[in-house]
Structures are given as C-alpha cells and as structure tokens.
Amino acid sequence: MSTRLKRRRKRRAGYWYGLLQQAVAADRLERGEPPDLSEDEILGWADAFFASHGDWPRFDSGPIPESSGETWLTVAAALALGLRGLPAGGTLPRFFARHRGRYNQSDQDFSGEQIMAWAKSWRAETGRWPTTVSGEIPGQGGLTWLGVDMALRKGRGGLHDGSSLLHFLTGQRHLVHHTPLTEEQILIWADAHHHRTGRWPHGHSGPVLDAPGETWAAISFVLIKGFRSLPGGLTLSQLLIKHRGIRSAACLPPLSIPQILSWADAHHARTGRWPDLRAGPIPESHGESWRTLQDALVNGNRGIPGGSSLAQLLIQQRGVRNPRRPPDLSVPQILVWADAFHARTACWPKPRSGLIPEAPGETWRTVERALKRGDRGLPGRSRLAQLLAQRRGWPYPLRRPALTVPQILAWADAFRARSGTYPSRRSGPIPHAPGETWMAVDGALRTGVRGLPGGSGLTRLLAQHRGWRRPSRRPALTVSQILAWADAFRARNGHWPSRKSGLILEAPGETWDAADRALQRGLRGLPGGSSLPRLIRGK
C-alpha cells in the first residue's frame, strides 16, 4: 500500500471518529446521559426500517421513529466507540451482517447461486437481465451489480476470477436477453453506426444507439458463441468483411516505396505540407491511411522490408527536414528573417510570432530556444530581443531595474497612507512606479532577483520592518485554550489528542490538525516553534 493511500485512510478515519464523538457530545447536551442499548433493541429498530424502506439503515438514515431522540448516527457511535453497554470496534454493516446476513462491503461473501437468484428476481421485476449499470440490488445493503461484476472479475468472496457479470449470466442462461438476433439486424445497426461516425463498429464501440440495452461487445460475444439464435463461429469484423466488403488487415494489397512517395507528393501538392501520422485517410487509395502505411514501414508488412518509418522515408527520398536534427543557424541568417518580418509587419518578431515564411518548418520560438541554449551552431546565452537590440537598435527592455528594500518600504508606506492598510501581493500596480506591481515585488523578494537577497516575501518584509501582521480570517488561539480542549479530550477518551484526532468538540469548526499547524508556524496569534505533542508534554 502506498504512503499516500495510508495517509488518506488515516485522515478519513480521523474525520469519521471526530464525527462520531461530536454526535455523542451533542446527544449528551440534548438528552443528558443516554440509556444503554441492547442488540435485540437495535435489531428491532432495523427490522422495522427494512420493512418500510426495503433496505437496511446506514449511519445517515436519520432519526429512529420507535425511540424518541435516537438516531442511527448515535447507534453507530455507540457501536464504534464502545458506549452505552456495547463493545467497541463495531459498525452498523458488521452488526447487521452478523445478525441478519446483511451484505458487508469489507467482507464480500456470496456465491454464484446467490448472484443467479438476484438476477432472476431482477428480471422478474424489470423484465430484463441486469447489467453493470443497473444500480443497487434491492435488499442487499448497498451491493450493486457493478460490485458483483468486480467480484467476478477479481475472484472475491469465494468466486472464480477472470469472469464478468455478462459472461456469468451468458454461461448460466446462454443469453442475457431473450430477444433473438439475426445477422441482417446486426448489419442494419452497423450501417447506421457507419453513417453516423464514418467508421464500422468493433467490440469496443460501446452501446448500440439504435438498440437500447445492446452493446457491440455483447453482439461480438454472441456472434462468436452462437447465442440468441445466431449460428456462431463468426466475429463482428468477419461479418462485416463477408457482407460489407470491409478491408481485412490480413488481406490488404501489397505496397511499394514509389507508390507511397507518389501519395506523399500528392498530399504535399494539395496541402503544402508533407504527411505525418495525423494526416488521416489517403484520398488516392480508398481504405488506406498514413497510419496504416506507418505500420507497414515499421513492421515490414505488405511487401515492404520494414525497419523504417514515414518520417525517415521522406527525409531520405524527399529531403524533408528531420525534426530531430534541424539545420544549423547563424546570426546573419536570423537577422535576414527578422528584417523580412519587419518589412511585412512594421514591427520586430518575438518568440510568439509563429512561423517564419522564409524557412519552412522554422518558428521564432525555435530560434529563441537555439539562441538561449546555444544549439544548432549558435554561441548561446542570448535572446532574440537582445540580438535585435544589439544589431538593429530595437529599444527592448532587456532587464528590469533593480529594487531595494527602502524603496519597497517607501511604496508600502505610500500605499498605507492612501488605503489605511499595507499592500499584499494581490494589490495590483504600484502608482509611484509605472510598470511595477506588488506581485512582481513579492516574487523578487522571494526569489532574490533584481538586486534583492531573496528568501523573503512582501508579508514577511512588512512584518520585519513595520511590525505589521496580516489579520487572520480565523479567530486567534491561545495556549491555555488549546490545553483546556486537550484536558476535555482526555477526560472523554482516556488519552491525549494528536493532530489526527479529528474535530475539536468544544470548538465547532476547529480541528486538532489546525491547532497543531498554528502552534508550529506561529499562526492565529500563537508564537510558533511548538507543536501539539510538545505543548502537552510541557504541561
């Protein structure tokens, strides 16, 4: 089990027990000390609930009509925490599983005969056999047909793995629907699918839109097995090959390199680009696509030796630029392209200016990357803007001006004089410094650029030099307050709380994790540098 999953489960457990403890405290405030419970009493209430609802109660099923002031949440809390005369460590699902045979998700235990009985009952009520999307099974405590399908696939609860709900019902009854099928009807649905999508269906094409409840996976299965009045021994693709003349991968015509190159030349003449795997179908050859040609070139099918690819073929035979080995660049060449861009647009190019018409396949972003990294024959450590500023006199701000702490504090004082409070990183532009924003100042303080030492931030700078602390949205905490909550926790549970103890019952909305974080980081009026365990040990 991964560490992340363990932490998630621990957080869930902490929240669950915190919820139960909060319910117990609220119940005591309302009713005082509640009476003890007996197993027979709980079972009587559960039987009445099942008779009226058709299912067993859960912790969130609300009040219990037979007992004023009692809820299923308080019963679940008594079972889990060992209160009111009941042993600890129980849950409602386990309790009903032991006394009423209710399905318990943590301990699945049902047989194939039970599944078949549930399926027959489902068909008697709905007129159809169940599928994985049929929802819950009535009277089984939340068990769903999807859960049965997963149990069959994984072999849980004493079942053999490797099956599924569809295969199980098919094997038991030789059909999932009583409606017979014919090859003509399947072909009509296939024609409609092709008309809508432009493709012929296969086993993974999902539901059959023209036949509610049917799927192409089920149709492919019954075609092979011969169920539902079909002869059997025929796959869906074989049926389409036989009656619709669909091309089969096993009988595709042979290819040749000159033929592929002629199709590539035609594609280039039409589009101005050489084809790749995403170019789709080939109009000059019905049923062919550039992806099928790629498969043949790579694997050596259909009369081609293999070991190649579409990109390699075009590089070798048509001199197409290799994207993995682009040609070298030079500064004079880049300047020629920049001059042409300026002549067309009256402005100089930027990295986001797109394609370079004078160099097919080249973009200003690739030029920027090569200038920066020193790739493709360039010296590196430069930028497109820097090159244009040096060689063409373009007034581009290569570096932002340096900042100083006194300067930032002066801007902050002016901000407070205007607004009554100090700025935050979200306070927008700085009026006294055109082009500057508080977001940029905060980033420079954190990262240590523009002449600043780094490792700080706007909030920390103002706290250090102006003694200002941002008001917290949550109420302040005190050490004595946290200790009082810890004493109450120990009085109830017999042990001290930890950061994973969930909600603090005496302070709605507060958690022990939030209190521990505030003690560590100095939040919400606390000095910081401590923690919940240290505070309790030093008591």
ZAMARGU-4260 file (C-alpha; in steps of 0.2 Angstrom, whole numbers, plus 5000, padded with zeros to 4 digits):
<rodrens>
0) 5000/5000/5000 | 5007/5017/4995 | 5011/5030/5008 | 4999/5042/5001 | 4984/5030/5002
5) 4989/5026/5020 | 4988/5045/5024 | 4972/5046/5015 | 4964/5032/5025 | 4971/5039/5041
10) 4963/5056/5038 | 4946/5048/5034 | 4947/5038/5050 | 4951/5054/5060 | 4936/5063/5052
15) 4925/5048/5055 | 4929/5046/5073 | 4928/5065/5076 | 4911/5065/5068 | 4905/5051/5080
20) 4912/5060/5095 | 4904/5076/5090 | 4887/5067/5088 | 4889/5059/5106 | 4893/5076/5113
25) 4878/5084/5105 | 4867/5069/5111 | 4873/5072/5129 | 4869/5090/5128 | 4852/5087/5122
30) 4847/5071/5132 | 4859/5070/5146 | 4867/5053/5149 | 4858/5042/5136 | 4852/5025/5141
35) 4861/5008/5137 | 4857/4999/5121 | 4854/4981/5118 | 4857/4971/5102 | 4839/4965/5102
40) 4833/4983/5103 | 4844/4989/5088 | 4839/4974/5078 | 4820/4978/5081 | 4823/4995/5075
45) 4832/4989/5060 | 4819/4976/5055 | 4806/4990/5056 | 4817/5001/5045 | 4819/4987/5032
50) 4800/4983/5032 | 4797/5002/5027 | 4812/5005/5016 | 4816/4989/5008 | 4834/4991/5014
55) 4845/4991/5030 | 4849/5008/5039 | 4865/5017/5037 | 4873/5029/5049 | 4865/5044/5039
60) 4847/5036/5039 | 4841/5049/5052 | 4830/5048/5067 | 4823/5031/5074 | 4804/5033/5075
65) 4802/5019/5088 | 4814/5029/5100 | 4812/5047/5103 | 4829/5057/5102 | 4838/5041/5095
70) 4846/5042/5078 | 4856/5029/5068 | 4871/5040/5070 | 4871/5039/5089 | 4869/5020/5087
75) 4884/5019/5075 | 4894/5030/5088 | 4889/5018/5102 | 4895/5003/5092 | 4911/5011/5086
80) 4916/5019/5102 | 4910/5005/5114 | 4897/5016/5123 | 4880/5013/5131 | 4884/4995/5136
85) 4890/4989/5119 | 4908/4983/5114 | 4919/4995/5105 | 4926/4992/5087 | 4909/4988/5079
90) 4900/4996/5064 | 4882/4995/5058 | 4886/4985/5042 | 4896/4972/5053 | 4882/4971/5066
95) 4869/4968/5053 | 4880/4956/5043 | 4882/4945/5059 | 4864/4946/5065 | 4854/4947/5048
100) 4866/4942/5035 | 4867/4959/5028 | 4880/4962/5014 | 4896/4970/5021 | 4907/4978/5008
105) 4923/4974/5018 | 4919/4956/5018 | 4911/4950/5002 | 4903/4933/5004 | 4891/4927/4991
110) 4890/4913/4978 | 4886/4910/4960 | 4869/4903/4965 | 4865/4919/4975 | 4870/4930/4960
115) 4859/4920/4949 | 4844/4921/4961 | 4847/4940/4962 | 4847/4941/4943 | 4831/4931/4941
120) 4822/4942/4954 | 4829/4957/4945 | 4822/4951/4928 | 4805/4946/4936 | 4803/4964/4942
125) 4810/4974/4927 | 4808/4962/4913 | 4827/4962/4909 | 4843/4954/4915 | 4854/4966/4925
130) 4870/4974/4918 | 4884/4984/4927 | 4874/5000/4926 | 4858/4993/4934 | 4862/5001/4951
135) 4859/4993/4968 | 4852/4976/4971 | 4836/4978/4982 | 4838/4971/5000 | 4857/4968/4999
140) 4863/4983/5009 | 4870/4994/4996 | 4878/4980/4985 | 4877/4985/4967 | 4878/4975/4951
145) 4894/4984/4947 | 4901/4977/4963 | 4896/4959/4958 | 4904/4962/4941 | 4920/4967/4950
150) 4919/4952/4962 | 4918/4941/4947 | 4932/4949/4938 | 4944/4948/4954 | 4938/4932/4962
155) 4932/4940/4978 | 4920/4931/4990 | 4924/4914/4985 | 4921/4917/4967 | 4932/4912/4952
160) 4941/4926/4945 | 4943/4931/4926 | 4924/4932/4923 | 4911/4946/4922 | 4893/4949/4925
165) 4889/4947/4906 | 4899/4931/4904 | 4892/4924/4920 | 4874/4927/4915 | 4878/4921/4897
170) 4886/4905/4904 | 4871/4902/4916 | 4857/4905/4904 | 4865/4905/4887 | 4858/4923/4885
175) 4857/4939/4893 | 4841/4945/4883 | 4828/4933/4877 | 4826/4944/4861 | 4834/4933/4846
180) 4846/4942/4834 | 4849/4940/4816 | 4864/4944/4805 | 4853/4956/4795 | 4848/4966/4810
185) 4866/4967/4816 | 4871/4973/4799 | 4857/4987/4799 | 4864/4993/4816 | 4882/4993/4808
190) 4876/5003/4793 | 4868/5016/4805 | 4884/5017/4815 | 4895/5019/4799 | 4883/5033/4793
195) 4885/5042/4810 | 4903/5040/4813 | 4911/5036/4796 | 4918/5020/4804 | 4912/5002/4805
200) 4909/4996/4823 | 4920/4984/4833 | 4919/4976/4850 | 4925/4992/4859 | 4912/5004/4850
205) 4901/5005/4866 | 4882/5005/4866 | 4872/5002/4850 | 4862/5018/4849 | 4849/5011/4838
210) 4845/4996/4850 | 4844/5002/4868 | 4852/4990/4880 | 4863/4982/4867 | 4882/4984/4866
215) 4894/4980/4852 | 4904/4970/4864 | 4889/4959/4868 | 4885/4957/4850 | 4903/4952/4846
220) 4902/4939/4860 | 4885/4931/4854 | 4891/4931/4836 | 4906/4920/4842 | 4897/4909/4854
225) 4881/4907/4843 | 4869/4913/4856 | 4852/4922/4853 | 4848/4911/4838 | 4864/4915/4829
230) 4874/4902/4820 | 4891/4906/4830 | 4909/4905/4825 | 4909/4922/4816 | 4917/4938/4823
235) 4910/4955/4820 | 4924/4960/4809 | 4922/4944/4799 | 4903/4948/4797 | 4907/4965/4790
240) 4920/4958/4778 | 4908/4945/4772 | 4893/4956/4769 | 4900/4974/4768 | 4917/4971/4759
245) 4926/4979/4773 | 4945/4978/4771 | 4954/4965/4782 | 4971/4968/4789 | 4975/4950/4783
250) 4971/4953/4765 | 4977/4971/4762 | 4985/4974/4745 | 5005/4975/4744 | 5013/4991/4744
255) 5029/4999/4736 | 5040/5013/4741 | 5037/5023/4724 | 5018/5021/4727 | 5019/5028/4745
260) 5030/5043/4738 | 5018/5047/4724 | 5004/5048/4738 | 5015/5059/4748 | 5019/5070/4733
265) 5000/5072/4730 | 4997/5076/4748 | 5011/5090/4748 | 5004/5097/4732 | 4987/5099/4740
270) 4991/5105/4757 | 5009/5112/4756 | 5015/5100/4769 | 5022/5083/4770 | 5011/5070/4778
275) 5013/5063/4795 | 5003/5050/4806 | 4989/5063/4809 | 4986/5066/4791 | 4972/5054/4791
280) 4965/5044/4775 | 4973/5044/4758 | 4961/5051/4745 | 4971/5042/4731 | 4968/5025/4739
285) 4951/5021/4747 | 4954/5012/4764 | 4972/5017/4766 | 4978/5030/4779 | 4995/5036/4783
290) 4995/5027/4800 | 4992/5010/4791 | 5007/5015/4779 | 5017/5019/4795 | 5013/5001/4802
295) 5019/4993/4786 | 5035/5003/4785 | 5039/4999/4803 | 5034/4981/4804 | 5039/4976/4786
300) 5021/4971/4781 | 5013/4971/4763 | 5029/4968/4753 | 5039/4982/4762 | 5056/4976/4771
305) 5052/4986/4787 | 5063/4994/4800 | 5059/5011/4793 | 5046/5025/4796 | 5036/5038/4786
310) 5047/5052/4793 | 5063/5043/4788 | 5057/5039/4771 | 5053/5057/4767 | 5069/5063/4774
315) 5079/5050/4763 | 5069/5052/4747 | 5062/5069/4748 | 5075/5079/4758 | 5061/5084/4771
320) 5069/5092/4786 | 5072/5080/4801 | 5064/5087/4816 | 5076/5078/4827 | 5091/5086/4818
325) 5086/5103/4812 | 5099/5113/4802 | 5112/5124/4809 | 5108/5143/4811 | 5118/5159/4810
330) 5116/5176/4817 | 5116/5184/4799 | 5103/5172/4794 | 5091/5176/4808 | 5093/5194/4805
335) 5088/5192/4787 | 5072/5184/4793 | 5069/5197/4806 | 5072/5211/4793 | 5059/5202/4781
340) 5047/5201/4796 | 5049/5220/4800 | 5046/5224/4782 | 5030/5215/4782 | 5023/5220/4799
345) 5032/5236/4803 | 5037/5228/4820 | 5051/5216/4825 | 5047/5197/4829 | 5045/5190/4846
350) 5046/5171/4851 | 5027/5170/4850 | 5027/5177/4832 | 5024/5160/4824 | 5031/5153/4808
355) 5045/5160/4798 | 5039/5160/4780 | 5057/5161/4773 | 5062/5145/4782 | 5048/5131/4781
360) 5047/5122/4797 | 5055/5135/4807 | 5047/5146/4820 | 5053/5161/4830 | 5051/5151/4846
365) 5064/5138/4840 | 5075/5152/4835 | 5073/5159/4853 | 5077/5142/4860 | 5093/5140/4850
370) 5099/5157/4854 | 5096/5154/4873 | 5103/5136/4874 | 5117/5138/4861 | 5110/5124/4850
375) 5112/5122/4831 | 5128/5131/4829 | 5124/5147/4839 | 5135/5153/4854 | 5121/5153/4867
380) 5116/5164/4882 | 5107/5176/4871 | 5089/5180/4867 | 5080/5186/4851 | 5076/5203/4859
385) 5094/5205/4865 | 5100/5201/4847 | 5088/5214/4839 | 5093/5227/4852 | 5111/5225/4848
390) 5111/5223/4829 | 5095/5233/4825 | 5094/5246/4839 | 5077/5239/4845 | 5073/5248/4861
395) 5068/5232/4871 | 5069/5232/4890 | 5081/5218/4892 | 5082/5219/4911 | 5070/5227/4924
400) 5078/5240/4935 | 5085/5234/4952 | 5075/5236/4968 | 5080/5240/4986 | 5071/5237/5002
405) 5070/5255/5007 | 5062/5259/4990 | 5049/5245/4993 | 5045/5251/5010 | 5043/5269/5004
410) 5030/5262/4991 | 5021/5252/5005 | 5020/5267/5017 | 5013/5277/5002 | 5000/5263/5000
415) 4995/5263/5018 | 4993/5282/5018 | 4981/5281/5004 | 4971/5265/5009 | 4974/5263/5028
420) 4982/5246/5027 | 4998/5239/5020 | 4998/5231/5002 | 4998/5212/4998 | 5004/5203/4983
425) 4987/5205/4976 | 4986/5224/4977 | 4989/5227/4959 | 5000/5240/4951 | 5011/5252/4961
430) 5006/5270/4956 | 5023/5278/4961 | 5032/5265/4950 | 5025/5264/4932 | 5026/5246/4926
435) 5029/5238/4943 | 5016/5228/4953 | 5016/5221/4970 | 5015/5203/4963 | 5032/5207/4954
440) 5039/5214/4970 | 5034/5199/4980 | 5041/5187/4968 | 5058/5197/4968 | 5059/5196/4987
445) 5056/5178/4987 | 5067/5173/4973 | 5081/5185/4976 | 5082/5194/4959 | 5084/5212/4954
450) 5097/5215/4967 | 5087/5208/4982 | 5094/5195/4994 | 5079/5183/4992 | 5071/5171/5004
455) 5058/5184/5010 | 5042/5190/5004 | 5031/5206/5005 | 5022/5200/5020 | 5037/5195/5029
460) 5046/5211/5024 | 5032/5222/5031 | 5032/5211/5047 | 5050/5213/5050 | 5052/5232/5046
465) 5035/5239/5050 | 5029/5226/5063 | 5013/5223/5053 | 5005/5206/5053 | 4991/5202/5041
470) 4974/5199/5051 | 4969/5181/5050 | 4952/5176/5044 | 4951/5163/5058 | 4949/5168/5076
475) 4965/5169/5087 | 4971/5155/5098 | 4979/5154/5115 | 4990/5141/5123 | 4978/5140/5138
480) 4963/5137/5127 | 4971/5123/5117 | 4976/5115/5134 | 4959/5116/5140 | 4952/5107/5125
485) 4966/5094/5127 | 4960/5091/5145 | 4942/5089/5140 | 4948/5077/5126 | 4957/5066/5139
490) 4943/5066/5151 | 4932/5059/5137 | 4944/5047/5129 | 4957/5042/5142 | 4972/5048/5131
495) 4979/5064/5125 | 4974/5071/5107 | 4985/5071/5092 | 4985/5080/5076 | 4975/5066/5068
500) 4961/5066/5082 | 4949/5075/5070 | 4936/5088/5076 | 4938/5098/5092 | 4920/5095/5100
505) 4922/5111/5111 | 4926/5122/5097 | 4914/5119/5081 | 4924/5121/5065 | 4941/5118/5074
510) 4952/5103/5071 | 4967/5096/5081 | 4977/5097/5064 | 4974/5115/5063 | 4979/5119/5081
515) 4995/5109/5078 | 4999/5119/5062 | 4996/5135/5071 | 5007/5130/5085 | 5021/5125/5073
520) 5020/5140/5061 | 5015/5154/5073 | 4998/5157/5066 | 4982/5165/5073 | 4991/5174/5087
525) 5002/5160/5093 | 5021/5162/5095 | 5026/5147/5084 | 5040/5134/5085 | 5030/5122/5095
530) 5018/5108/5092 | 5003/5099/5100 | 5014/5085/5107 | 5027/5097/5114 | 5013/5108/5122
535) 5006/5093/5131 | 5022/5086/5136 | 5027/5103/5144 | 5011/5105/5153
</rodrens>
